[in-house]
Amino acid sequence: MRNPHSNGEATGENGFGDGVILGLDGGATSTVCVCVPYFSFGDRFPDPLPILGRAVAGCTNRNSVGETAARDSLEQVVSEALAQSGSDKSDVRGVCLGVSGVNHPSDQEKIENWIRDMFPSHVKVYVQNDAIVALASGTMGKLHGCVLIAGTGCIAYGFGEDGKEARASGGGPILGDWGSGYGISAQALTAVIRAHDGRGPETLLTSTILKALGLSSPDELIGWTYADPSWARIAALVPHVVSCAEAGDKISDKILVDAADDLALSVKAVVQRLGLCGEDGTASFPVVMVGGVLNANRKWDTGKEVSNRIIRYFPGAQTIIPKV
């Protein structure tokens, strides 16, 4: 059955116009695409916003999985969301995509070209880093404040009242994003190898990770790790690090404490560069916090630990976990 919001069939009485809009959130683990009606109320968003179709596919961060896999995931998630909504590509009025790994105009141009290859030339395309989308999700669309994403990767990004932007972290695991899921897991794997070699203390991580991966010896971790070093695969070990920390393992606890420290420092760097805290350091501003590392809902609560550190730095900070 054809979507009633498809071109030529809109009523206009509820503010919806012809066609649909696609919104995509692409991280280093998965990509979500939602299809919503095109609406003509300007800044007045209907609440709740009707979702006509929703789909999930793989990673669209080309730095993590390469261009071919990233583009394939993008095409898949768009096609599935449109199919679920009963729409087709000719109904699309605009595409807004926030994706991790967009750090330079050349990155934007690359992904914009992928999108434009999929749709007619009149379709409006907007591509930004996923941090900007995440910030807007917690501030009702206002680009002011700071956002911290800590999932497979991590980044802190902020906007000042004057429109200036700043970022910290977000360069990927090689460049030191140790508060990310990948960073936490990589340090855990390193701790297991160091313990096995005799270069580090024994840790509960050894038996826990080997059991989770179905391996019999730390020596097998080398082959497992380099068989597929995709960021999401490594980051999937984070829950085991948290479990070991909750069981009293000192090595695991230190990894998570260091991660919380590093994430809070990323926020601190952005806030200070933009002056969000005011001259006396007590001004109020939002800090939107998203990502699986921060939303684990476990006894060892990384999100709470990071939030506490941010508030110690900046008493006026208002930490927000948006509904998604």
C-alpha positions in Angstrom: 0.0 0.0 0.0 1.4 3.4 -1.0 2.3 5.8 1.8 -0.3 8.6 2.0 2.5 11.1 2.4 3.9 10.2 -1.0 4.0 12.9 -3.7 0.6 13.9 -4.9 -1.4 12.5 -2.0 -0.8 14.8 1.0 -3.7 16.5 2.6 -1.8 19.5 4.1 -4.3 19.8 6.9 -1.9 18.5 9.5 1.1 20.5 8.2 2.5 17.5 6.3 3.4 18.2 2.7 4.2 16.0 -0.2 6.9 13.3 0.3 9.1 12.1 3.0 12.4 12.9 4.7 15.1 10.4 5.8 17.1 10.9 8.9 20.2 8.7 9.5 22.4 8.2 12.5 25.6 6.3 11.5 28.0 5.1 14.1 31.0 2.7 14.1 28.7 -0.2 15.0 25.4 0.3 13.3 23.3 2.8 11.3 19.7 3.7 11.9 17.5 5.3 9.3 14.0 6.7 10.0 11.5 7.9 7.4 9.2 10.7 8.4 6.6 12.8 6.5 7.8 16.0 5.0 6.2 18.8 7.2 5.8 22.5 6.5 5.5 24.0 10.0 8.9 25.6 10.0 10.4 25.3 13.5 7.3 23.7 15.0 8.0 20.0 15.1 4.9 17.8 15.6 5.2 15.9 18.9 5.4 13.0 18.5 6.8 13.0 15.1 5.2 10.2 13.0 7.8 7.6 12.0 6.7 5.9 8.8 9.6 3.5 8.6 12.7 2.5 10.5 15.6 0.3 9.6 19.0 -0.7 11.0 22.1 -1.8 9.1 25.8 -2.0 9.6 28.6 0.5 10.1 28.7 3.5 7.8 32.0 4.8 9.2 34.4 4.2 6.3 37.4 4.7 8.6 36.3 1.6 10.4 35.1 -0.8 7.7 36.3 0.7 4.4 34.4 2.5 1.7 32.7 -0.4 0.1 31.2 -1.9 3.3 30.2 1.6 4.5 28.4 2.5 1.3 26.7 -0.9 1.1 25.3 -0.4 4.6 24.1 3.1 3.7 22.2 1.9 0.6 20.8 -1.1 2.6 19.4 1.0 5.5 17.9 3.6 3.2 16.2 1.0 1.0 14.8 -0.9 4.0 13.4 2.2 5.7 11.7 3.4 2.5 10.2 -0.1 1.9 8.9 -0.2 5.4 7.2 3.2 5.0 5.6 2.3 1.7 7.6 5.0 -0.1 10.2 5.0 -2.9 13.1 7.1 -3.8 11.0 9.5 -5.9 9.1 10.5 -2.7 12.2 11.7 -0.8 12.5 15.4 -0.3 15.6 15.5 1.8 18.2 13.3 3.6 19.9 14.3 6.8 22.8 12.1 7.9 24.9 12.3 11.0 27.8 9.8 10.7 30.9 9.2 12.7 34.2 9.7 10.9 33.0 12.9 9.2 35.9 15.1 10.3 36.7 17.2 7.3 34.9 18.8 4.3 36.3 16.0 2.1 34.5 13.4 4.3 31.3 15.3 3.9 31.7 15.5 0.2 32.4 11.8 -0.2 29.2 10.8 1.7 27.1 13.5 0.0 28.1 12.0 -3.3 27.1 8.6 -2.2 23.6 9.9 -1.2 23.3 12.0 -4.4 24.0 8.9 -6.5 21.0 7.3 -4.9 18.4 10.0 -5.4 17.2 12.6 -8.0 19.2 15.8 -8.1 16.5 17.9 -6.4 16.8 16.0 -3.1 18.4 18.1 -0.4 21.3 16.4 1.3 22.8 17.4 4.7 25.8 15.5 6.1 27.5 16.2 9.4 29.4 14.3 12.1 27.1 12.2 14.3 28.1 14.3 17.3 26.1 17.3 15.9 23.0 15.1 15.5 23.5 13.8 19.0 23.7 17.3 20.5 20.5 18.4 18.8 18.7 15.3 20.1 19.2 16.4 23.7 18.6 20.2 23.2 15.4 20.1 21.1 17.5 21.1 18.0 19.4 24.0 19.5 23.1 23.8 18.7 24.5 25.1 21.9 26.4 23.2 24.6 28.5 20.1 24.5 27.9 16.5 23.4 29.8 13.5 24.5 29.5 10.3 22.5 31.1 7.2 23.9 30.2 4.0 22.0 32.4 2.0 19.7 34.3 5.3 19.3 34.2 8.6 21.2 34.1 12.3 20.6 33.3 15.5 22.5 31.8 18.3 20.3 30.4 21.7 21.2 28.9 24.9 20.0 29.1 28.3 21.6 26.4 30.9 21.6 28.4 32.8 19.0 28.4 29.8 16.6 32.0 28.7 17.2 32.7 25.0 17.3 35.2 22.9 19.1 36.0 19.2 19.4 38.2 16.8 21.4 39.0 13.2 20.7 37.2 11.5 17.8 40.4 10.6 15.9 40.0 6.9 16.2 41.8 4.3 18.3 45.2 4.9 16.8 45.1 8.5 17.9 44.2 7.8 21.5 40.4 7.6 22.0 40.9 5.5 25.1 37.5 6.3 26.6 35.7 4.6 23.7 34.4 1.1 23.7 37.3 0.1 21.4 39.8 1.8 23.6 38.5 0.1 26.8 38.5 -3.3 25.1 41.9 -2.9 23.5 43.4 -2.1 27.0 41.7 -5.2 28.4 43.2 -7.4 25.7 46.6 -5.8 26.3 46.2 -6.5 30.0 45.5 -10.2 29.3 48.6 -10.5 27.0 50.8 -8.7 29.5 49.7 -11.0 32.3 50.3 -14.0 30.2 53.8 -12.8 29.3 54.6 -12.0 32.9 54.9 -8.2 32.2 51.8 -7.4 34.1 49.7 -8.6 37.1 47.2 -11.4 36.9 43.7 -10.4 36.0 40.2 -11.8 36.0 40.0 -10.5 32.4 42.0 -13.5 31.2 39.5 -16.3 32.0 36.5 -14.1 31.3 37.6 -13.0 27.8 38.9 -16.4 26.8 35.6 -18.0 27.8 33.6 -15.4 26.0 35.5 -15.9 22.8 35.8 -19.7 23.1 39.6 -19.6 23.2 41.8 -21.9 25.3 44.9 -19.7 25.7 45.9 -16.0 25.6 48.2 -17.0 22.7 45.1 -17.5 20.6 44.1 -13.8 21.2 46.6 -12.7 18.6 45.0 -14.6 15.8 41.5 -13.7 17.0 42.3 -9.9 17.2 43.9 -9.6 13.8 41.5 -11.9 11.9 39.0 -9.0 11.9 40.2 -5.9 13.7 37.0 -3.9 13.0 36.2 -1.4 15.7 32.8 -2.8 16.6 34.1 -6.4 17.0 36.7 -5.3 19.5 34.4 -2.9 21.4 31.9 -5.7 22.0 34.1 -6.9 24.8 33.3 -3.9 27.0 30.5 -5.7 29.0 33.1 -8.3 30.1 35.4 -5.5 31.3 32.5 -4.1 33.3 31.7 -7.5 34.8 35.2 -8.0 35.9 35.4 -4.6 37.5 32.1 -5.3 39.3 33.7 -8.6 40.6 36.5 -6.7 42.1 39.2 -7.0 39.5 41.6 -4.1 40.0 42.9 -4.1 36.4 39.4 -3.8 35.0 38.5 -1.1 37.5 41.5 1.0 36.6 40.7 0.7 32.8 37.2 2.0 33.4 38.3 4.7 35.8 40.9 5.9 33.3 38.2 5.8 30.6 35.9 8.0 32.7 38.7 10.4 33.4 39.6 10.6 29.7 36.0 11.2 28.6 35.5 13.9 31.1 38.7 15.6 30.1 37.5 15.7 26.5 34.4 17.5 27.6 36.5 19.9 29.7 38.7 20.7 26.8 35.7 21.6 24.6 33.9 23.6 27.3 37.0 25.7 28.1 37.8 26.4 24.4 34.3 27.7 23.8 33.9 29.4 27.2 30.6 27.6 27.8 31.2 27.7 31.6 31.5 31.5 31.7 34.3 33.6 33.1 33.8 32.3 36.7 33.3 28.6 35.6 29.8 28.3 36.9 27.5 29.3 34.0 24.8 26.8 33.0 25.1 24.8 29.8 23.9 21.4 28.5 26.1 18.3 28.2 24.4 15.7 26.1 25.7 12.2 26.8 25.0 9.3 24.4 26.5 5.9 23.5 26.6 2.4 24.9 29.6 3.0 27.1 27.7 5.7 29.0 24.3 4.0 29.0 25.2 0.5 30.3 22.9 0.6 33.3 25.3 -1.5 35.4 26.6 -1.4 38.9 29.8 0.1 37.5 28.1 3.0 35.9 30.5 4.7 33.5 28.0 7.4 32.6 27.5 8.4 36.2 31.2 8.4 36.8 31.8 10.7 33.8 28.8 12.9 34.8 30.2 13.4 38.3 33.6 14.4 37.0 32.1 16.9 34.6 30.0 18.5 37.3 33.1 18.7 39.5 34.8 20.6 36.7 31.8 22.7 36.0 29.1 23.0 38.6 26.7 24.6 36.1 26.8 21.7 33.7 23.5 20.0 33.1 24.1 16.5 31.9 21.4 15.1 29.6 20.7 11.6 28.4 18.3 12.0 25.5 15.4 9.7 24.7 16.2 7.9 21.5 
